[in-house]
Amino acid sequence: MQFLQTLQDESNDIGASIYGLASELFPINRSITGDGVRETLKILKIVCPGLAVHEVPSGTKAFDWTVPKEWNVREAFIERPDGRRIAEFLKNNLHLVGYSTPVDCLMPLAELQKYLHSLPHMPSAVPYVTSYYEERFGFCLSHEERASLTEGEYRVYIDSELKDGALAYGEAVFPGESDEEIFFSAYICHPSMANDNLSGPCIAAHVAAWVADAPRRYSYRFVFVPETIGSITYMSRNLDALKSRVIAGFNLSCLGDPGHFSYIASRYANTLADRAAKSVLKFFDANFKSFSFLCRGSDERQYNAPGVDLPLCGLTRTRFGDFPQYHTSADDMNFITPDALAGSFALIREIVESLEANRRYRVKTLCEPQLSPRGLYPSMGTRGSAWEARSIMNFMAYCDGANDLFRVSEIIGEPALKLADIAKILIDAELLEEAPANDEVIL
């Protein structure tokens, strides 16, 4: 398939592919339930091989939560006294407060104002507002347009439906040599927002296609869920399997803007996922930002909850809430770039490759081995000649069977993937061996 060929190309063609997928998904009216979620998953399935769609009926208990009624919209608008329509859902689905109940009535401007939402500090932007768990209705519009409204009778029309239906989510699992899993989660519930929504699942779908294209050491699980209620519902059905198999996980969001990367730690910042993310980011983006779990905001909340405690951290570029376009119509396809999407894909690919390569090694000789007969050290000693083999020597100094590549990388300041290449050279030279599983581990 063409997208798999694209993944092999080191150019930014991958960014164009991810951007194109986001463009196709952008206008769909997504929410935590409804036909927009199904349509989104149907399109993601074209890119993500083996994506299975599951539906959980309304009213189903999910830990302390309950799957809500399904919401769908056919049309919504406000009609001004002169007959002109504003806040038209069919032109921009952000105009309607998410989960608005149906209504068809007339009201004066003073009454209408109670149901309007706008942003005085961003007068040209339309805000994103939802009311999932309390029935109400409302409209969102730019503050400029709101300020232009004049006295008179306004017709408020919403043709929506709340009914017993289902919550849909997608899941793809790719078995590897080991049953141990690397887990990726992305949310699919925000309408018409490019960075805070589509960047995560569109990148995840392409990562899944790349993972599926070659044999892997670990198994991989990708889920595409409505935020919060979707991850909670998913875990309520799969928690035992997740806790027994997942060794590292990543929640992906806001990865399409051109800002520096951000890492959001797990609850105690001590999982393999934390270590892998920080190890790779240190060399991938020296200006990356590190946030504690206290700065969480997406589904890393659910996956790290007490009793769940999955080894998962969050990956973003500019963190949700930290860019002014967040939860507004300004988070559009002009805010994200193919280059940024390609860079985010490359980061996640390097994290995966580093996890695949991560092992513990042990030097086979007693005391420092002689490298020069093996062509690994200059045969003529001159001032500074030892520096040519410094990475090899530093690496071997910590190959005592107790340190994995991420730990050695942290100590000597070399990328884990570079150390994996050095390990292959030293194994070929019969100087290094993989440490047995029962050796003491230092994290």
C-alpha positions as CSV (number, residue, x, y, z in Angstrom):
1,M,0.0,0.0,0.0
2,Q,1.1,3.5,-0.8
3,F,1.1,4.7,2.9
4,L,3.5,1.9,3.9
5,Q,5.9,3.0,1.1
6,T,5.7,6.5,2.5
7,L,6.7,5.3,5.9
8,Q,10.0,4.0,4.4
9,D,10.9,7.4,3.1
10,E,13.1,9.5,5.3
11,S,11.8,12.7,3.8
12,N,8.8,14.6,5.2
13,D,6.4,12.8,2.9
14,I,5.2,11.1,6.1
15,G,4.2,14.5,7.4
16,A,2.2,15.1,4.2
17,S,0.5,11.7,4.6
18,I,-0.4,12.4,8.3
19,Y,-1.6,15.9,7.4
20,G,-3.7,14.6,4.6
21,L,-5.4,12.1,7.0
22,A,-6.1,15.0,9.5
23,S,-7.6,17.1,6.7
24,E,-10.0,14.4,5.8
25,L,-11.1,13.9,9.4
26,F,-11.2,17.6,10.3
27,P,-14.8,18.5,9.4
28,I,-16.4,15.4,11.0
29,N,-18.6,16.1,14.1
30,R,-16.9,14.0,16.7
31,S,-18.1,13.7,20.3
32,I,-17.8,11.1,23.0
33,T,-20.4,9.0,21.2
34,G,-22.3,9.2,17.9
35,D,-21.9,8.6,14.2
36,G,-19.0,11.0,13.9
37,V,-16.9,8.7,16.0
38,R,-17.8,5.7,13.9
39,E,-17.0,7.6,10.7
40,T,-13.6,8.7,12.2
41,L,-12.8,5.1,13.1
42,K,-13.8,3.9,9.6
43,I,-11.3,6.3,8.0
44,L,-8.5,5.5,10.5
45,K,-9.0,1.8,9.7
46,I,-7.8,2.5,6.2
47,V,-4.4,3.5,7.6
48,C,-4.2,1.4,10.7
49,P,-4.2,-2.3,9.8
50,G,-6.3,-4.6,11.8
51,L,-8.2,-1.9,13.6
52,A,-11.3,-3.4,15.2
53,V,-14.2,-1.3,16.3
54,H,-16.1,-2.1,19.5
55,E,-19.3,-0.6,20.8
56,V,-20.4,-0.5,24.4
57,P,-24.2,0.1,25.1
58,S,-25.4,3.2,26.8
59,G,-26.0,2.6,30.5
60,T,-23.1,0.2,30.9
61,K,-21.2,0.7,34.1
62,A,-17.5,1.5,33.7
63,F,-16.0,1.6,37.2
64,D,-17.5,4.7,38.8
65,W,-18.9,6.0,35.4
66,T,-21.8,5.0,33.2
67,V,-21.7,5.1,29.4
68,P,-23.9,8.0,28.4
69,K,-26.6,8.2,25.8
70,E,-25.6,8.5,22.2
71,W,-25.7,12.0,20.7
72,N,-26.2,12.9,17.0
73,V,-27.0,16.2,15.3
74,R,-28.7,16.9,12.0
75,E,-28.8,20.7,12.0
76,A,-28.6,23.7,14.4
77,F,-28.7,27.4,13.9
78,I,-29.8,30.8,15.3
79,E,-32.0,32.9,13.1
80,R,-31.8,36.7,13.6
81,P,-34.8,39.0,13.6
82,D,-34.1,39.8,9.9
83,G,-34.1,36.1,9.0
84,R,-30.4,35.7,8.5
85,R,-28.9,32.6,10.1
86,I,-25.8,32.6,12.4
87,A,-24.0,30.0,14.4
88,E,-24.8,27.4,11.8
89,F,-23.7,23.9,12.8
90,L,-23.5,22.7,9.2
91,K,-20.9,25.4,8.5
92,N,-18.8,24.9,11.6
93,N,-19.7,22.2,14.1
94,L,-18.0,24.1,17.0
95,H,-21.0,26.5,16.9
96,L,-23.1,24.0,18.8
97,V,-22.4,23.2,22.5
98,G,-21.5,19.5,22.5
99,Y,-24.4,17.2,23.6
100,S,-27.0,20.0,23.2
101,T,-30.6,18.9,23.6
102,P,-33.1,19.6,20.8
103,V,-35.0,22.9,20.8
104,D,-37.1,25.0,18.5
105,C,-38.3,28.3,20.0
106,L,-38.3,32.0,19.9
107,M,-36.6,34.2,22.5
108,P,-35.5,37.8,22.9
109,L,-31.8,38.8,22.8
110,A,-31.6,39.1,26.6
111,E,-32.8,35.5,27.0
112,L,-30.6,34.2,24.2
113,Q,-27.5,35.6,25.8
114,K,-27.8,33.0,28.6
115,Y,-27.2,30.3,26.0
116,L,-24.3,31.9,24.1
117,H,-20.5,31.4,24.6
118,S,-17.7,33.6,23.2
119,L,-14.2,34.6,24.0
120,P,-13.7,38.4,24.6
121,H,-9.9,37.9,24.6
122,M,-10.0,36.1,21.3
123,P,-12.8,38.0,19.5
124,S,-12.6,36.3,16.2
125,A,-12.4,32.7,17.5
126,V,-15.3,30.3,18.2
127,P,-14.8,28.4,21.5
128,Y,-15.3,24.7,22.0
129,V,-17.8,24.0,24.8
130,T,-19.5,20.7,25.9
131,S,-22.0,19.5,28.4
132,Y,-21.8,15.7,28.4
133,Y,-23.3,14.9,31.7
134,E,-26.0,17.5,32.3
135,E,-28.7,18.1,29.7
136,R,-28.7,21.6,28.3
137,F,-28.3,23.4,25.0
138,G,-26.1,26.3,23.8
139,F,-24.3,28.0,21.0
140,C,-20.7,29.2,20.5
141,L,-19.8,32.1,18.3
142,S,-17.1,34.7,17.9
143,H,-17.2,37.6,20.3
144,E,-17.3,40.0,17.3
145,E,-20.4,38.4,16.0
146,R,-22.0,38.2,19.5
147,A,-21.4,42.0,20.0
148,S,-23.1,42.7,16.7
149,L,-26.4,41.2,17.8
150,T,-29.4,43.6,18.0
151,E,-32.6,43.6,20.0
152,G,-35.4,41.5,18.7
153,E,-36.8,37.9,18.6
154,Y,-34.4,35.1,17.7
155,R,-35.3,31.6,16.6
156,V,-33.2,28.9,18.3
157,Y,-33.2,25.6,16.4
158,I,-31.4,22.4,17.3
159,D,-32.3,19.2,15.5
160,S,-30.4,16.7,17.7
161,E,-31.0,13.4,19.3
162,L,-30.0,11.8,22.7
163,K,-30.9,8.2,22.7
164,D,-29.8,4.8,24.1
165,G,-27.1,3.8,21.7
166,A,-23.4,3.0,22.2
167,L,-19.9,4.3,22.8
168,A,-17.5,3.3,20.0
169,Y,-13.7,2.8,20.2
170,G,-11.0,1.3,18.1
171,E,-8.3,-1.2,19.0
172,A,-5.4,-2.8,17.1
173,V,-3.1,-5.3,18.5
174,F,0.1,-6.5,16.8
175,P,1.7,-9.6,18.4
176,G,5.5,-9.8,18.7
177,E,8.0,-12.3,19.9
178,S,7.0,-11.5,23.4
179,D,3.6,-11.1,25.0
180,E,4.8,-8.0,26.7
181,E,3.2,-4.9,25.2
182,I,3.9,-1.3,24.3
183,F,0.7,0.6,24.5
184,F,-0.4,3.7,22.6
185,S,-3.6,5.7,23.3
186,A,-5.1,8.7,21.4
187,Y,-8.5,10.3,21.7
188,I,-11.0,10.9,19.0
189,C,-13.8,13.0,20.5
190,H,-13.1,16.7,19.6
191,P,-14.7,18.2,16.5
192,S,-12.8,20.4,14.1
193,M,-9.6,20.8,16.1
194,A,-6.4,19.9,14.4
195,N,-3.8,19.8,17.1
196,D,-5.8,19.0,20.2
197,N,-7.4,16.0,18.7
198,L,-6.4,14.9,15.2
199,S,-2.6,15.1,15.5
200,G,-2.7,12.3,18.1
201,P,-4.8,9.6,16.3
202,C,-3.4,10.4,12.9
203,I,0.2,10.0,14.1
204,A,-0.8,6.9,16.1
205,A,-2.4,5.3,13.0
206,H,0.8,5.8,11.0
207,V,2.9,4.5,13.8
208,A,0.7,1.4,13.9
209,A,1.2,0.9,10.2
210,W,4.9,1.1,10.6
211,V,5.0,-1.2,13.6
212,A,2.9,-3.8,11.7
213,D,5.2,-3.7,8.7
214,A,8.1,-5.7,10.3
215,P,8.6,-8.3,13.0
216,R,8.9,-6.9,16.5
217,R,10.4,-8.0,19.8
218,Y,7.4,-6.7,21.8
219,S,3.7,-6.8,21.0
220,Y,1.9,-3.5,20.4
221,R,-1.5,-2.2,21.3
222,F,-3.1,0.9,19.8
223,V,-6.4,2.3,21.1
224,F,-8.5,5.2,19.7
225,V,-11.0,6.3,22.3
226,P,-13.2,9.2,23.3
227,E,-11.2,11.1,26.0
228,T,-11.9,10.2,29.6
229,I,-15.1,8.1,29.3
230,G,-13.6,6.2,26.4
231,S,-10.4,5.3,28.2
232,I,-12.3,4.4,31.4
233,T,-14.7,2.2,29.5
234,Y,-11.9,0.6,27.6
235,M,-10.0,-0.2,30.8
236,S,-13.1,-1.5,32.5
237,R,-13.2,-4.2,29.9
238,N,-9.5,-4.9,29.5
239,L,-7.7,-3.9,32.7
240,D,-6.5,-7.4,33.7
241,A,-4.9,-7.9,30.3
242,L,-3.3,-4.4,30.3
243,K,-1.9,-4.8,33.8
244,S,-0.4,-8.2,33.0
245,R,1.1,-7.3,29.6
246,V,1.8,-3.6,29.2
247,I,5.4,-2.6,30.1
248,A,5.4,0.9,28.7
249,G,2.6,3.2,27.3
250,F,2.2,6.6,25.8
251,N,-0.8,8.9,25.6
252,L,-0.5,11.0,22.4
253,S,-2.0,14.4,22.0
254,C,-1.2,17.9,20.6
255,L,1.7,16.7,18.4
256,G,1.1,18.8,15.3
257,D,2.1,22.3,16.2
258,P,5.7,23.6,15.6
259,G,6.6,24.0,19.3
260,H,9.2,22.0,21.3
261,F,8.2,18.6,22.6
262,S,6.7,18.1,26.1
263,Y,6.7,15.0,28.3
264,I,4.1,14.5,31.1
265,A,5.3,12.0,33.7
266,S,3.5,9.1,35.1
267,R,2.3,9.4,38.7
268,Y,5.8,8.6,40.2
269,A,7.8,9.3,37.0
270,N,9.6,6.0,37.4
271,T,8.3,3.7,34.7
272,L,10.0,2.3,31.7
273,A,7.9,4.6,29.6
274,D,9.2,7.6,31.5
275,R,12.8,6.5,31.2
276,A,12.4,5.8,27.4
277,A,10.7,9.1,26.7
278,K,13.3,11.2,28.7
279,S,16.2,9.2,27.3
280,V,15.2,9.8,23.7
281,L,14.0,13.4,24.1
282,K,17.2,14.5,25.7
283,F,19.0,14.0,22.3
284,F,16.0,14.5,20.0
285,D,15.0,17.9,21.3
286,A,17.4,19.5,23.8
287,N,14.7,22.2,24.6
288,F,11.9,19.7,25.5
289,K,9.8,20.5,28.5
290,S,9.2,18.0,31.3
291,F,6.0,18.2,33.4
292,S,5.1,16.3,36.5
293,F,2.0,14.2,36.8
294,L,0.5,17.2,38.6
295,C,0.3,18.9,35.2
296,R,-1.7,16.1,33.6
297,G,-4.8,16.8,31.6
298,S,-5.5,14.1,29.1
299,D,-6.0,10.3,29.5
300,E,-2.7,9.9,31.3
301,R,-5.0,10.7,34.3
302,Q,-7.0,7.6,33.8
303,Y,-4.2,5.2,32.9
304,N,-2.2,6.3,36.1
305,A,-5.2,6.3,38.5
306,P,-4.6,4.4,41.8
307,G,-5.4,0.8,41.3
308,V,-4.8,1.1,37.6
309,D,-1.2,2.2,37.6
310,L,-0.3,1.4,34.0
311,P,3.3,2.4,33.2
312,L,2.3,5.2,30.9
313,C,3.3,8.8,30.3
314,G,2.1,11.6,28.0
315,L,3.8,13.0,24.9
316,T,2.9,16.3,23.3
317,R,4.5,19.2,21.6
318,T,3.1,22.4,23.2
319,R,1.1,21.0,26.1
320,F,-2.7,21.2,26.0
321,G,-3.9,24.4,27.4
322,D,-0.5,26.2,26.8
323,F,-1.2,27.4,23.3
324,P,-3.8,30.2,22.8
325,Q,-5.6,28.3,20.0
326,Y,-6.5,25.5,22.5
327,H,-10.2,24.5,22.4
328,T,-11.1,27.2,19.8
329,S,-11.7,27.4,16.1
330,A,-8.2,28.8,15.8
331,D,-6.9,25.2,16.3
332,D,-7.4,24.6,12.6
333,M,-5.5,23.0,9.8
334,N,-3.3,26.1,9.5
335,F,-2.0,25.6,13.1
336,I,-0.5,22.2,12.4
337,T,2.2,21.5,9.9
338,P,3.4,18.5,7.9
339,D,7.0,19.1,9.2
340,A,5.8,19.1,12.9
341,L,3.8,15.9,12.3
342,A,6.7,14.3,10.6
343,G,9.0,15.2,13.6
344,S,6.5,13.8,16.0
345,F,6.3,10.6,14.1
346,A,10.1,10.4,14.0
347,L,10.2,10.9,17.8
348,I,7.8,8.1,18.5
349,R,9.5,5.8,16.0
350,E,12.9,6.4,17.8
351,I,11.2,5.7,21.2
352,V,9.9,2.4,19.8
353,E,13.2,1.5,18.3
354,S,15.0,2.3,21.6
355,L,12.6,0.1,23.6
356,E,13.1,-2.7,21.1
357,A,16.9,-2.4,21.4
358,N,16.9,-1.9,25.2
359,R,18.8,-4.7,26.9
360,R,21.4,-5.3,29.6
361,Y,24.9,-6.4,28.7
362,R,27.9,-7.9,30.4
363,V,31.5,-7.7,29.5
364,K,32.9,-11.2,28.9
365,T,36.5,-10.4,29.9
366,L,37.9,-9.7,33.4
367,C,39.4,-6.2,33.6
368,E,39.6,-3.9,30.7
369,P,39.7,-5.8,27.3
370,Q,42.4,-5.1,24.8
371,L,40.6,-3.3,21.9
372,S,43.4,-2.5,19.4
373,P,43.9,-6.2,18.1
374,R,40.2,-6.1,17.3
375,G,40.4,-2.9,15.4
376,L,38.4,-0.9,18.0
377,Y,41.3,1.2,19.4
378,P,44.1,3.2,17.6
379,S,47.2,1.0,17.2
380,M,49.4,4.0,17.6
381,G,49.2,6.0,20.9
382,T,49.3,9.7,20.4
383,R,47.9,12.6,22.4
384,G,44.1,12.3,22.3
385,S,44.0,9.1,20.3
386,A,42.0,7.4,23.1
387,W,39.1,9.7,22.4
388,E,38.4,7.9,19.2
389,A,37.3,4.9,21.2
390,R,35.9,6.8,24.2
391,S,32.2,5.9,23.5
392,I,33.1,2.2,23.3
393,M,35.2,2.3,26.5
394,N,32.6,4.3,28.4
395,F,29.9,1.9,27.4
396,M,31.8,-1.2,28.4
397,A,32.6,0.5,31.8
398,Y,28.9,0.1,32.7
399,C,28.2,-3.2,31.0
400,D,28.1,-5.2,34.3
401,G,24.8,-6.9,33.7
402,A,22.9,-4.5,36.0
403,N,22.3,-1.5,33.7
404,D,20.1,-1.3,30.6
405,L,20.8,0.9,27.7
406,F,18.6,3.8,29.0
407,R,20.6,3.8,32.3
408,V,24.0,3.7,30.5
409,S,22.8,6.4,28.2
410,E,21.9,8.6,31.2
411,I,25.4,8.0,32.7
412,I,27.6,8.5,29.7
413,G,25.5,10.9,27.6
414,E,25.1,8.9,24.4
415,P,21.8,8.0,22.7
416,A,20.5,4.5,23.5
417,L,20.3,3.6,19.8
418,K,24.0,4.5,19.3
419,L,24.8,2.3,22.3
420,A,22.8,-0.5,20.7
421,D,25.0,-0.2,17.6
422,I,28.1,-0.3,19.8
423,A,26.8,-3.4,21.5
424,K,26.5,-5.2,18.2
425,I,30.1,-4.4,17.4
426,L,31.3,-5.7,20.7
427,I,29.2,-8.8,20.5
428,D,30.7,-9.5,17.1
429,A,34.1,-9.0,18.7
430,E,33.1,-11.6,21.4
431,L,33.7,-9.0,24.1
432,L,30.1,-8.6,25.2
433,E,27.1,-10.8,25.9
434,E,23.5,-10.1,26.9
435,A,23.0,-10.4,30.6
436,P,20.9,-13.3,31.9
437,A,17.5,-12.4,33.2
438,N,18.4,-13.2,36.8
439,D,21.2,-10.6,37.0
440,E,20.5,-7.7,39.4
441,V,18.9,-4.7,37.6
442,I,19.7,-1.1,38.4
443,L,17.1,1.4,37.2
